Amino acid sequence: MVEALYDGSVNLIPVIVDDEVEARQNLDRYHWLDLSMADALNMAAAVRVGVRTIFSFDADYLHAGFIRVPPFYPWW
């Protein structure tokens, strides 16, 4: 599984300094979500490169405007 990170079948997006600045703004912008810095950085990097669909079991991405896979069902 880890090999997929390096064999080209997964597109890794490196985090840059500007993403950290945006992540801190995300923490303030979505303060009621109690985001982790990891989620805030993921959001910042995704927005920077134009990714709008996120694979996550965390509904916080929905509140930040992302399309989440798998879909969110309120009865889960």
Beta strands, then each sheet from edge to edge (+ up, - down):
strand 1: 53-55
strand 2: 67-69
sheet 1: 1+ 2+
end
